[in-house]
């Protein structure tokens, strides 16, 4: 019986894809390439292309960013119907996503609308903040510390971000570029300007690491950027960063 697979491929480093993901990719009949107007599709495809069957069919799927929520929901249902049509033909369908499919991924909108009669399997991938923490040897949590993962949106204010920061020992901030100026202000409000590590384009040749945001502007920050904040300080953990 056919199955729909959501496949996490890691954050950009081709070596960070799992064996489980590779084995699934090798048997797919259809591969959905998400297109959300960013570099997501090309980055994910570059990671998986060597594992695909020669006769696989590619489906470029527009992921709606329509500001009208109802229109966006309609378009998500339409995309799910496209996948169901292939499943009805007894074809295995895969949707690749940067990072993990269950962490701020457009995959979940398809999953939400796929009919329950179809088989679905989700293959976890390494999330950006997990990759970054290990890549720069700074732990996310230690002992009894708490951890919160937040994603910035166009509605975030510096006050809102500051409130999020104040409620946990460690904060992971995703989609940093959407409200970078507000994030900088929130760090000042909470006195955490020196307790951060910002990694842009993790795992790629153009990767950059910042410990001070003072001289950076929103234009300096690419979409694939994640910030780790440790209220206990990060200075002692920098010793293994080259």
Rosetta silent file (secondary structure, phi, psi, omega in degrees, C-alpha in Angstrom):
SEQUENCE: XXXXXXXXXXXXXXXXXXXXXXXXXXXXXXXXXXXXXXXXXXXXXXXXXXXXXXXXXXXXXXXXXXXXXXXXXXXXXXXXXXXXXXXXXXXXXXXXXXXXXXXXXXXXXXXXXXXXXXXXXXXXXXXXXXXXXXXXXXXXXXXXXXXXXXXXXXXXXXXXXXXXXXXXXXXXXXXXXXXXXXXXXXXXXXXXXXXXXXXXXXXXXXXXXXXXXXXXXXXXXXXXXXXXXXXXXXXXXXXXXX
SCORE:     score description
SCORE:     0.000 S_00000001
   1 L     0.000  141.854 -178.271    0.000    0.000    0.000 S_00000001
   2 L   -68.328  161.722 -177.823    1.229    3.496   -0.830 S_00000001
   3 E  -147.834  148.473  174.480    2.353    5.897    1.850 S_00000001
   4 E  -101.112  125.819 -177.283    2.954    9.616    2.308 S_00000001
   5 E  -113.589  130.442  168.595    6.317   10.431    3.908 S_00000001
   6 E  -101.114  120.326 -169.064    7.369   13.662    5.598 S_00000001
   7 E  -121.382  114.239  174.222   11.170   13.634    5.538 S_00000001
   8 E   -80.965  131.262 -175.116   13.422   15.899    7.574 S_00000001
   9 L  -114.610   13.848 -179.124   16.789   16.370    5.858 S_00000001
  10 E    85.717 -165.630 -169.075   18.683   18.432    8.442 S_00000001
  11 L  -106.577   -1.087 -179.519   19.768   22.030    8.187 S_00000001
  12 L   146.991  -31.798  176.597   22.104   22.234    5.204 S_00000001
  13 L   -77.279  115.819 -176.708   25.082   19.965    5.889 S_00000001
  14 H   -58.843  -22.845 -178.451   24.551   16.920    3.599 S_00000001
  15 H   -79.308   -6.565 -176.130   26.171   14.637    6.192 S_00000001
  16 H   -93.541    3.493  175.796   23.444   15.388    8.759 S_00000001
  17 L   -77.390  146.940 -176.146   20.701   13.448    6.974 S_00000001
  18 L   -86.587  158.593  175.786   19.742   10.190    8.707 S_00000001
  19 H   -62.248  -36.697  177.600   20.067    6.648    7.337 S_00000001
  20 H   -58.216  -46.991  179.600   16.318    6.265    7.852 S_00000001
  21 H   -62.640  -42.860 -179.722   15.659    9.235    5.577 S_00000001
  22 H   -60.313  -44.074 -179.051   18.054    7.927    2.929 S_00000001
  23 H   -64.221  -35.936  176.988   16.364    4.526    2.850 S_00000001
  24 H   -69.907  -44.270 -178.540   12.949    6.133    2.397 S_00000001
  25 H   -57.900  -35.834 -176.631   14.182    8.487   -0.317 S_00000001
  26 L   -65.695  -20.818 -176.234   15.514    5.561   -2.356 S_00000001
  27 L  -109.225    1.981 -178.192   12.066    4.045   -2.782 S_00000001
  28 L   -67.827  142.987  172.610    9.941    7.144   -3.485 S_00000001
  29 L   -95.075  -33.354 -177.480    7.922    7.386   -6.686 S_00000001
  30 E  -128.796  134.527  174.570    6.972   11.049   -6.217 S_00000001
  31 E  -121.336  120.167  176.211    8.962   13.798   -4.527 S_00000001
  32 E   -83.557  124.810  176.075    7.225   17.019   -3.499 S_00000001
  33 E  -105.806  105.260 -177.926    9.538   20.023   -3.716 S_00000001
  34 E   -68.728  139.299  178.659    8.086   22.791   -1.533 S_00000001
  35 E  -127.888  104.697 -179.905    8.322   26.302   -2.907 S_00000001
  36 L  -114.386   21.258  177.608    7.720   29.059   -0.392 S_00000001
  37 L    80.795   12.082  178.132    9.618   31.778   -2.214 S_00000001
  38 L  -127.750 -166.512 -176.194   12.871   31.093   -0.362 S_00000001
  39 L   -87.935   13.092 -174.403   15.883   28.804   -0.755 S_00000001
  40 H   -61.738  -48.688 -176.139   14.162   25.935    1.094 S_00000001
  41 H   -62.174  -48.221 -176.026   13.462   23.796   -1.954 S_00000001
  42 H   -67.621  -37.089  178.415   16.917   24.072   -3.501 S_00000001
  43 H   -64.875  -47.539 -179.628   18.719   23.471   -0.209 S_00000001
  44 H   -64.467  -42.522 -178.247   16.657   20.387    0.609 S_00000001
  45 H   -64.046  -40.807  179.581   16.933   19.027   -2.929 S_00000001
  46 H   -59.003  -33.201 -179.152   20.721   19.378   -3.007 S_00000001
  47 H   -72.218  -38.109 -170.392   20.885   17.202    0.102 S_00000001
  48 H   -98.444  -14.518 -167.297   18.652   14.395   -1.203 S_00000001
  49 H   -57.507  -33.249 -177.127   19.264   14.271   -4.969 S_00000001
  50 H   -73.612  -11.899 -176.915   21.936   11.552   -4.881 S_00000001
  51 H  -100.791   -0.679 -172.541   19.583    9.127   -3.101 S_00000001
  52 L   -90.331  151.216  175.247   16.627    9.323   -5.507 S_00000001
  53 L   -65.374  151.048 -177.026   15.548    6.823   -8.155 S_00000001
  54 L   -66.979  -27.500 -177.374   16.393    7.813  -11.712 S_00000001
  55 L  -102.633   17.834 -179.802   12.742    7.713  -12.777 S_00000001
  56 L   -64.721  146.883  177.486   11.294    9.617   -9.815 S_00000001
  57 E  -100.777  131.670  179.291    8.708   12.268  -10.614 S_00000001
  58 E   -98.691  137.034  176.629    9.159   15.747   -9.138 S_00000001
  59 E  -123.842  112.410  177.870    6.194   17.880   -8.150 S_00000001
  60 E   -80.141  116.172 -175.388    6.871   21.559   -7.485 S_00000001
  61 E  -113.247  119.863  177.581    4.338   22.586   -4.854 S_00000001
  62 E   -73.048  122.410  177.967    3.608   26.215   -4.084 S_00000001
  63 L   -96.920  111.528 -171.619    3.327   26.715   -0.323 S_00000001
  64 L   -65.489  133.810  171.648    0.908   29.578    0.169 S_00000001
  65 L  -116.106   24.678 -179.001    1.940   32.646    2.145 S_00000001
  66 L   -56.412  126.570  179.845   -1.367   34.379    1.391 S_00000001
  67 L   -64.068  -19.493  176.194   -2.111   36.952    4.136 S_00000001
  68 L   -81.735  110.154 -173.887   -5.758   35.880    3.947 S_00000001
  69 H   -59.333  -42.243 -178.806   -5.919   32.950    6.399 S_00000001
  70 H   -64.747  -39.779  177.328   -9.003   31.407    4.831 S_00000001
  71 H   -65.142  -38.680  179.630   -7.438   31.514    1.369 S_00000001
  72 H   -63.466  -40.369  178.738   -4.299   29.965    2.790 S_00000001
  73 H   -64.245  -40.866  179.254   -6.332   27.103    4.288 S_00000001
  74 H   -61.450  -42.114 -178.299   -8.060   26.505    0.958 S_00000001
  75 H   -70.050  -32.444  176.085   -4.719   26.284   -0.828 S_00000001
  76 H   -66.589  -40.342  177.815   -3.370   23.846    1.789 S_00000001
  77 H   -64.310  -41.565  178.406   -6.358   21.573    1.226 S_00000001
  78 H   -60.065  -42.984  178.751   -5.788   21.783   -2.534 S_00000001
  79 H   -64.274  -39.609  179.298   -2.151   20.710   -2.069 S_00000001
  80 H   -64.534  -36.378  178.230   -3.200   17.786    0.123 S_00000001
  81 H   -64.567  -35.921  177.207   -5.631   16.647   -2.572 S_00000001
  82 H   -60.982  -44.541  178.714   -2.770   16.572   -5.076 S_00000001
  83 H   -63.872  -42.216 -179.780   -0.857   14.217   -2.785 S_00000001
  84 H   -62.044  -33.982  178.564   -3.935   12.039   -2.286 S_00000001
  85 H   -61.910  -40.135  177.720   -4.296   11.651   -6.069 S_00000001
  86 H   -71.113  -37.947  178.304   -0.831   10.089   -6.239 S_00000001
  87 H   -63.420  -36.198  178.048   -1.527    7.885   -3.224 S_00000001
  88 H   -63.499  -24.955  178.874   -4.666    6.606   -4.945 S_00000001
  89 L   -88.893   10.666  178.714   -2.421    5.425   -7.787 S_00000001
  90 L    64.465   37.622  178.349   -0.463    3.342   -5.255 S_00000001
  91 L  -107.654  139.788  175.884    2.590    5.605   -5.468 S_00000001
  92 L   -82.062  127.382 -174.927    4.858    6.436   -2.521 S_00000001
  93 E  -116.714  132.855  178.531    5.022   10.199   -2.048 S_00000001
  94 E  -119.697  143.981  174.911    7.675   12.127   -0.133 S_00000001
  95 E  -122.163  116.821 -177.924    7.761   15.714    1.105 S_00000001
  96 E   -94.698  143.644 -179.054   11.227   16.961    2.028 S_00000001
  97 E  -144.082  139.757  174.830   11.758   19.685    4.566 S_00000001
  98 L   -64.136  141.666  179.726   14.750   21.466    6.036 S_00000001
  99 E    74.836 -135.383 -177.266   15.250   20.624    9.719 S_00000001
 100 L  -110.439  137.122 -176.831   12.563   18.507   11.363 S_00000001
 101 L   -63.070  -22.113 -177.229    9.101   17.940    9.825 S_00000001
 102 L  -101.414    9.951 -178.097    7.344   18.555   13.133 S_00000001
 103 L  -122.831   97.855  179.564    9.140   21.777   14.035 S_00000001
 104 L    52.553   42.087 -178.757    7.784   24.892   12.277 S_00000001
 105 L  -110.210  145.196  176.720    7.498   22.989    8.997 S_00000001
 106 L   -68.199  -14.634  177.205    4.945   23.466    6.223 S_00000001
 107 H   -55.986  -37.115 -174.865    4.670   19.667    6.158 S_00000001
 108 H   -65.855  -25.429  178.140    2.267   19.741    9.106 S_00000001
 109 H   -71.483  -31.274  174.042   -0.280   21.712    7.065 S_00000001
 110 H   -72.440  -45.609  179.622   -0.382   18.879    4.541 S_00000001
 111 H   -56.924  -39.076 -178.843   -0.541   16.286    7.301 S_00000001
 112 H   -61.376  -30.235 -172.774   -3.452   18.158    8.849 S_00000001
 113 H  -108.338   -4.636  176.881   -5.510   17.827    5.681 S_00000001
 114 L   -71.691  134.455 -179.846   -4.582   14.355    4.413 S_00000001
 115 L   -62.649  142.463 -175.039   -7.504   11.934    4.779 S_00000001
 116 L   -66.769  -12.827 -179.809   -7.091    9.418    7.596 S_00000001
 117 L   -73.965  -15.688 -179.484   -7.589    6.467    5.241 S_00000001
 118 L   -90.923  152.126  177.039   -4.071    6.995    3.850 S_00000001
 119 E   -85.419  138.277 -178.883   -0.877    5.761    5.485 S_00000001
 120 E  -133.579  139.964  174.232    1.551    8.405    6.698 S_00000001
 121 E  -137.679  131.025 -179.898    5.057    8.156    8.128 S_00000001
 122 E  -108.057  127.436 -179.072    7.140   11.048    9.416 S_00000001
 123 E  -104.390  111.534 -176.351   10.932   10.775    9.408 S_00000001
 124 L   -63.879  151.169  175.570   12.515   13.132   11.973 S_00000001
 125 L  -128.205  168.829 -179.543   15.369   15.406   11.016 S_00000001
 126 L   -79.558  120.289  179.942   17.903   17.425   12.966 S_00000001
 127 L   -72.963  157.710 -177.252   16.466   20.830   13.875 S_00000001
 128 H   -57.354  -42.851 -175.461   18.510   23.980   13.424 S_00000001
 129 H   -72.332  -28.970  175.228   18.892   24.658   17.134 S_00000001
 130 H   -69.929  -44.776  177.840   20.036   21.087   17.858 S_00000001
 131 H   -60.752  -46.592 -177.483   22.566   21.283   15.037 S_00000001
 132 H   -63.789  -45.035 -179.584   23.800   24.708   16.136 S_00000001
 133 H   -55.566  -45.528  179.789   24.173   23.736   19.789 S_00000001
 134 H   -73.608  -38.250 -176.095   26.411   20.803   18.864 S_00000001
 135 H   -63.087  -35.010 -179.238   28.221   22.634   16.075 S_00000001
 136 L  -108.193    8.939  174.984   29.440   25.396   18.419 S_00000001
 137 L    57.143   41.775  174.787   29.646   23.208   21.557 S_00000001
 138 L  -119.379  115.687 -175.666   27.194   25.269   23.617 S_00000001
 139 L   -66.914  144.707  176.892   24.649   23.141   25.540 S_00000001
 140 L   -72.659  -45.226  179.756   20.965   23.956   25.231 S_00000001
 141 L  -141.953  146.648  178.100   20.158   22.965   28.809 S_00000001
 142 L  -133.266  134.621  175.246   22.186   21.880   31.834 S_00000001
 143 L    59.185 -122.386 -176.828   20.933   20.303   35.063 S_00000001
 144 L   -94.624   11.277 -179.293   17.633   21.825   36.176 S_00000001
 145 L   -64.168  156.154  176.587   17.606   24.623   33.597 S_00000001
 146 L  -106.442  158.737 -178.069   14.509   25.240   31.479 S_00000001
 147 E  -135.482  136.692  175.827   14.311   25.646   27.711 S_00000001
 148 E  -131.013  137.524  175.501   11.839   27.462   25.492 S_00000001
 149 E  -110.908  122.619  178.694   11.678   27.505   21.693 S_00000001
 150 E  -125.345  155.070  177.024   10.018   30.527   20.118 S_00000001
 151 E  -123.208  128.170  179.798    9.519   31.654   16.542 S_00000001
 152 L   -77.157  146.528  177.509    9.373   35.324   15.636 S_00000001
 153 L  -133.627  173.893 -178.149    6.538   36.568   13.479 S_00000001
 154 L   -68.503  -12.096  179.784    5.566   39.878   11.930 S_00000001
 155 L   -92.072   -8.355 -176.282    3.289   40.516   14.914 S_00000001
 156 L   -69.353  137.936  171.821    6.077   40.281   17.514 S_00000001
 157 L  -111.882  165.664  178.417    7.023   43.391   19.473 S_00000001
 158 H   -62.477  -34.401  178.537   10.128   43.898   21.586 S_00000001
 159 H   -64.435  -44.664  179.479    7.914   43.771   24.687 S_00000001
 160 H   -61.949  -45.213 -179.558    6.440   40.424   23.656 S_00000001
 161 H   -64.603  -40.203  178.185    9.890   38.946   22.953 S_00000001
 162 H   -60.733  -40.536  178.747   11.211   40.259   26.285 S_00000001
 163 H   -63.352  -39.132  177.119    8.346   38.534   28.107 S_00000001
 164 H   -63.877  -43.161 -179.841    9.220   35.257   26.405 S_00000001
 165 H   -62.118  -41.192 -175.441   12.871   35.663   27.397 S_00000001
 166 H   -68.159  -16.290 -173.259   12.025   36.359   31.024 S_00000001
 167 L   -96.670    8.226  179.599   10.077   33.105   31.408 S_00000001
 168 L  -152.689  158.185  179.434   12.889   30.605   30.802 S_00000001
 169 L   -75.110  -35.454 -177.918   16.589   29.981   31.551 S_00000001
 170 E  -132.350  138.275 -178.385   17.423   29.243   27.929 S_00000001
 171 E  -127.769  132.920  168.026   15.699   30.479   24.775 S_00000001
 172 E  -103.622  125.375  179.747   15.938   29.297   21.190 S_00000001
 173 E  -112.941  116.226  178.867   14.775   31.995   18.782 S_00000001
 174 E  -104.057  162.744 -177.782   13.874   30.855   15.272 S_00000001
 175 L    54.920   46.378 -176.078   13.003   32.979   12.228 S_00000001
 176 H   -57.940  -36.618 -173.718   15.252   35.695   13.628 S_00000001
 177 H   -66.073  -21.776 -176.613   15.236   37.784   10.453 S_00000001
 178 H   -68.542  -31.894 -179.544   11.506   38.542   10.668 S_00000001
 179 H  -142.956   54.588 -174.120   11.857   40.765   13.745 S_00000001
 180 H   -66.520  -42.946 -179.314   15.571   41.290   14.201 S_00000001
 181 H   -63.533  -40.760  178.449   15.399   44.888   15.429 S_00000001
 182 H   -66.743  -35.343  177.223   12.729   43.986   17.985 S_00000001
 183 H   -64.668  -44.557  178.403   14.836   41.046   19.135 S_00000001
 184 H   -58.871  -42.528  179.681   17.864   43.287   19.677 S_00000001
 185 H   -64.947  -40.578  179.545   15.738   45.669   21.748 S_00000001
 186 H   -64.323  -36.561  177.745   14.336   42.789   23.826 S_00000001
 187 H   -64.728  -37.912  177.318   17.858   41.568   24.583 S_00000001
 188 H   -68.132  -42.796 -179.890   18.729   45.034   25.875 S_00000001
 189 H   -58.250  -40.462 -176.266   15.540   45.245   27.947 S_00000001
 190 H   -93.270   -1.449  178.399   16.322   41.925   29.645 S_00000001
 191 L    71.481   34.053 -176.160   20.082   42.541   29.930 S_00000001
 192 L  -117.264   23.756 -177.237   21.043   39.578   27.762 S_00000001
 193 L   -58.329  -31.697 -176.092   23.026   41.220   24.957 S_00000001
 194 L   -99.700    5.693 -176.406   26.154   39.188   25.812 S_00000001
 195 L  -105.651   28.442 -172.926   24.399   35.883   26.513 S_00000001
 196 E  -127.565  157.020  169.076   23.663   34.918   22.925 S_00000001
 197 E  -134.217  122.863  178.583   25.025   33.018   19.966 S_00000001
 198 E  -110.690  124.024  178.942   23.527   33.702   16.546 S_00000001
 199 E  -118.030  124.725  178.852   24.306   31.250   13.755 S_00000001
 200 E  -108.344  136.628  178.412   23.414   32.057   10.163 S_00000001
 201 L    55.258   49.869 -178.356   23.344   29.420    7.401 S_00000001
 202 L   -56.332  132.769  177.165   24.364   26.636    9.774 S_00000001
 203 L    82.017   -2.355 -179.464   26.222   23.787    8.101 S_00000001
 204 L  -103.409  166.864 -179.673   26.727   25.662    4.834 S_00000001
 205 L   -60.989  -30.774 -177.447   29.910   27.113    3.352 S_00000001
 206 L   -91.110   14.887 -179.095   28.623   30.631    4.137 S_00000001
 207 L   -55.735  137.870  176.128   27.963   29.868    7.832 S_00000001
 208 E  -135.159  144.367  179.859   28.589   32.784   10.213 S_00000001
 209 E  -121.925  131.754  179.081   28.553   32.931   14.024 S_00000001
 210 E  -126.881  140.200  174.944   27.911   36.105   16.022 S_00000001
 211 L  -115.446   -0.422  179.304   28.107   36.736   19.753 S_00000001
 212 L  -142.621  123.805 -176.168   27.346   40.446   19.534 S_00000001
 213 L   -98.258   -1.459 -170.276   24.447   41.884   17.525 S_00000001
 214 L   -52.343  -44.536 -174.606   25.210   45.561   18.106 S_00000001
 215 L   -98.005   10.379  178.854   26.594   46.316   14.639 S_00000001
 216 L   -96.977  146.714  175.035   24.277   43.997   12.715 S_00000001
 217 L  -117.887  169.233  179.256   21.154   45.111   10.882 S_00000001
 218 H   -55.869  -34.020 -178.444   18.155   43.149    9.626 S_00000001
 219 H   -67.660  -18.442  179.684   19.695   43.195    6.136 S_00000001
 220 H   -82.721  -11.917 -169.393   22.679   41.212    7.483 S_00000001
 221 L  -105.476  111.713  177.361   20.492   38.332    8.667 S_00000001
 222 L   -73.851  167.065 -178.008   19.481   35.594    6.175 S_00000001
 223 L   -58.715  -42.401 -178.554   16.304   33.564    6.606 S_00000001
 224 L   -82.139   74.425  179.945   18.206   30.513    7.871 S_00000001
 225 E  -136.707  134.833 -178.886   19.331   32.077   11.146 S_00000001
 226 E  -135.451  139.485 -178.398   18.774   30.827   14.689 S_00000001
 227 E  -115.386  136.954  173.760   19.727   32.380   18.017 S_00000001
 228 E  -112.980  127.496  178.759   20.497   30.614   21.293 S_00000001
 229 E  -116.685  126.541  176.184   20.234   32.625   24.511 S_00000001
 230 E  -121.867  111.732 -178.208   21.631   31.312   27.798 S_00000001
 231 L   -63.336  -26.663  178.881   20.924   33.517   30.803 S_00000001
 232 L   -75.737   -2.276  178.592   23.683   31.753   32.698 S_00000001
 233 L    95.585  151.449 -179.884   26.155   33.074   30.148 S_00000001
 234 L  -118.595   -4.576 -174.402   27.972   31.476   27.236 S_00000001
 235 H   -55.080  -43.510 -176.683   31.501   32.784   27.706 S_00000001
 236 H   -69.075  -16.056 -179.111   32.755   29.616   29.427 S_00000001
 237 H   -93.095   -4.115 -175.466   31.454   27.481   26.558 S_00000001
 238 H   -77.271   -7.892 -170.922   33.313   29.361   23.825 S_00000001
 239 H   -62.706  -21.205 -178.298   36.603   27.532   24.397 S_00000001
 240 H  -105.113   11.319  179.012   35.917   24.904   21.743 S_00000001
 241 L   -92.012  121.148 -178.173   34.726   27.293   19.032 S_00000001
 242 L   -86.807    0.000    0.000   37.317   27.665   16.288 S_00000001
